[in-house]
Amino acid sequence: MQVPDQDTYPFIGALVPFLLLLIYIVLSSFLLPTFLFITLLSVIVAYLVSPIGRWVIPIAIVAGLPWWYAGFTIFLIDTLGALFMAWNFRYLFGLPGIGSYMVDLISKVESLLAENPWMERFTAATLLMYVTLPIQGAGSLMGSIIGRLIGISPWKVFWIMVTGGVIGSFGMALGSDALRIFLIGNIAIGLAIMFIGILAFIIGYLSYRAIRRRRL
């Protein structure tokens, strides 16, 4: 993808999403007990810097955050990320530090599209499904870039990200809380599901490593 013109860029538009997130964090520091506030900060950091994605929501609920608070937090981050991309996409390449990150991220998306040609046939509906499901890398940043690369208009991409964020975040939060309540009343079943989940993760990880070695 050709890098857009870097002559000028709006600092205000680039900073607003970060300021809104900061305001949310400050408000939460007054609304939440200290332990839950630290949990909230850990959830935000984990979602932003790790590949765990929306799977951080059930972890947050187990740690004590109300399901709606955990869901809203991830929804808010996704929405602000989508706003950041819709508002500033063409200017991001000129921002110190962010520009090189954007070039690297777009290169990854282009490689992803090259390895999965079916993604180029994404429509608005399939893009919505992609960002709604808890798939690794299917957050608002990656979803916005894919939407722009396949020709969907910026603000249409934004509303797709917002809709996907609402359905995906609150759906996972509500489902996780319901599962938590069920498992508390059925400890034996809970332990069995936990064992199966750990075993499935190990098998999946070993299979992934085996596939990577074959490609190399």
C-alpha positions in Angstrom: 0.0 0.0 0.0 1.3 3.5 -0.8 2.0 5.6 2.2 -0.2 8.8 2.3 1.1 12.3 2.2 2.9 13.1 5.4 3.1 16.9 5.1 0.4 17.8 7.6 -1.6 15.9 10.2 -4.1 16.9 13.0 -2.6 16.4 16.4 -5.9 17.0 18.0 -7.6 14.3 16.1 -4.8 11.9 17.0 -5.0 12.7 20.7 -8.7 12.8 21.3 -9.2 9.0 21.5 -6.3 8.7 24.0 -7.8 11.6 26.1 -11.2 9.9 26.2 -9.6 6.7 27.4 -7.7 8.6 30.0 -10.9 10.3 31.2 -12.5 6.9 31.5 -9.6 5.6 33.5 -9.7 8.6 35.8 -13.5 8.3 36.4 -13.0 4.6 37.1 -10.5 5.4 39.7 -13.3 7.1 41.7 -16.0 4.5 40.9 -14.1 1.3 41.6 -12.5 -0.1 44.7 -8.7 -0.1 44.6 -8.3 -3.8 43.7 -10.9 -3.6 40.9 -9.3 -0.4 39.6 -5.9 -2.2 39.4 -7.7 -5.1 37.7 -9.2 -2.7 35.2 -5.8 -1.2 34.4 -4.4 -4.7 33.9 -7.3 -5.6 31.6 -6.7 -2.5 29.5 -3.0 -3.1 29.2 -3.5 -6.8 28.4 -6.0 -6.0 25.7 -3.8 -3.3 24.1 -0.4 -5.1 24.1 -1.1 -8.8 24.1 -2.7 -11.1 21.5 -5.3 -12.4 23.9 -8.0 -10.1 22.4 -11.5 -10.3 23.9 -10.6 -13.4 25.8 -9.5 -10.9 28.5 -13.1 -10.3 29.3 -13.8 -13.6 31.1 -10.5 -13.1 33.0 -11.6 -9.7 34.1 -15.0 -11.1 35.3 -13.3 -13.9 37.2 -11.0 -11.3 38.8 -14.1 -9.5 40.1 -15.2 -6.8 37.5 -18.9 -6.8 36.9 -19.7 -8.3 33.5 -21.1 -5.1 32.1 -18.1 -3.1 33.2 -15.7 -5.6 31.6 -17.7 -5.6 28.4 -18.1 -1.9 28.3 -14.3 -1.4 28.8 -13.4 -3.5 25.8 -16.1 -2.0 23.7 -14.9 1.5 24.6 -11.3 0.6 23.6 -12.5 -0.9 20.3 -14.7 2.2 19.6 -11.8 4.6 20.4 -9.5 2.5 18.2 -12.0 2.6 15.3 -12.5 6.4 15.8 -8.7 6.9 15.8 -8.4 5.0 12.5 -11.4 6.7 10.8 -10.3 10.1 11.9 -6.6 9.9 11.3 -5.8 7.0 9.0 -4.3 9.1 6.2 -2.2 11.1 8.7 -0.9 8.3 10.9 2.2 7.7 8.8 3.6 11.1 9.7 3.3 10.7 13.5 6.6 10.0 15.3 6.7 6.4 16.5 3.2 5.6 15.2 4.1 6.0 11.5 6.6 3.1 11.5 4.1 1.0 13.5 1.4 1.7 11.0 3.6 0.7 8.1 4.5 -2.5 9.8 0.8 -3.2 10.7 -0.4 -2.6 7.2 2.4 -4.9 5.9 1.1 -7.6 8.2 -2.5 -7.1 6.9 -1.4 -7.2 3.3 0.5 -10.5 4.1 -2.7 -11.8 5.8 -4.7 -10.9 2.7 -2.1 -12.5 0.5 -2.2 -15.7 2.5 -6.0 -15.7 2.7 -7.4 -14.4 -0.6 -10.9 -15.1 0.5 -10.7 -12.0 2.8 -10.5 -9.8 -0.2 -14.2 -10.8 -0.9 -15.2 -9.4 2.5 -18.4 -7.3 2.4 -19.6 -5.1 5.2 -21.5 -8.1 6.6 -18.6 -10.4 6.6 -16.3 -7.7 8.0 -18.8 -7.3 10.8 -18.8 -11.0 11.5 -15.0 -11.0 11.5 -14.7 -8.3 14.1 -17.5 -9.6 16.2 -16.1 -13.1 16.7 -13.3 -13.4 19.3 -10.6 -14.2 16.7 -7.0 -13.3 17.3 -6.1 -10.0 15.6 -9.8 -9.1 14.9 -9.8 -5.9 16.9 -10.8 -2.5 15.6 -7.3 -1.5 14.4 -6.9 -4.6 12.2 -10.5 -4.6 11.2 -10.4 -0.9 10.2 -7.3 -1.5 8.1 -8.8 -4.5 6.3 -12.0 -2.5 5.7 -10.0 0.4 4.1 -7.8 -2.0 2.1 -10.8 -3.7 0.5 -12.5 -0.4 -0.3 -15.1 0.3 2.4 -15.5 4.0 3.2 -13.9 5.2 6.4 -17.0 6.0 8.4 -18.8 2.9 7.3 -15.9 1.0 8.6 -16.1 2.9 11.8 -19.8 1.9 12.4 -19.0 -1.7 11.5 -16.3 -1.7 14.2 -18.7 -0.1 16.7 -21.5 -2.6 16.0 -19.1 -5.5 16.1 -17.6 -4.1 19.4 -21.1 -4.0 21.0 -22.1 -7.5 20.0 -18.8 -9.1 20.6 -17.8 -7.4 23.9 -21.2 -7.5 25.6 -22.0 -10.9 24.2 -18.8 -12.4 25.5 -19.2 -10.6 28.9 -22.7 -11.8 29.4 -21.9 -15.3 28.3 -18.8 -15.5 30.5 -20.8 -14.3 33.6 -23.5 -16.8 33.0 -20.9 -19.6 32.6 -19.2 -18.4 35.8 -22.5 -18.6 37.8 -23.2 -22.1 36.3 -19.7 -23.4 37.2 -19.9 -22.1 40.8 -22.9 -24.3 41.3 -21.4 -27.2 39.4 -17.8 -27.5 40.6 -17.2 -31.0 39.2 -18.4 -29.9 35.7 -16.3 -26.7 36.0 -13.1 -28.7 36.7 -13.8 -31.0 33.8 -14.3 -28.1 31.4 -11.2 -26.4 32.7 -9.2 -29.6 32.2 -10.6 -30.1 28.6 -9.8 -26.4 27.9 -6.2 -26.7 29.0 -5.8 -29.9 27.1 -7.3 -28.3 23.9 -5.0 -25.4 24.3 -1.9 -27.6 24.6 -2.9 -29.7 21.6 -3.7 -26.5 19.6 -0.3 -25.0 20.5 1.6 -28.1 19.6 -0.3 -28.4 16.3 0.5 -24.7 15.5 4.2 -25.3 16.2 4.2 -28.4 14.0 2.5 -26.5 11.1 5.0 -23.6 11.4 8.0 -26.0 11.3 6.6 -27.6 8.1 6.2 -24.2 6.5 9.8 -23.3 7.4 
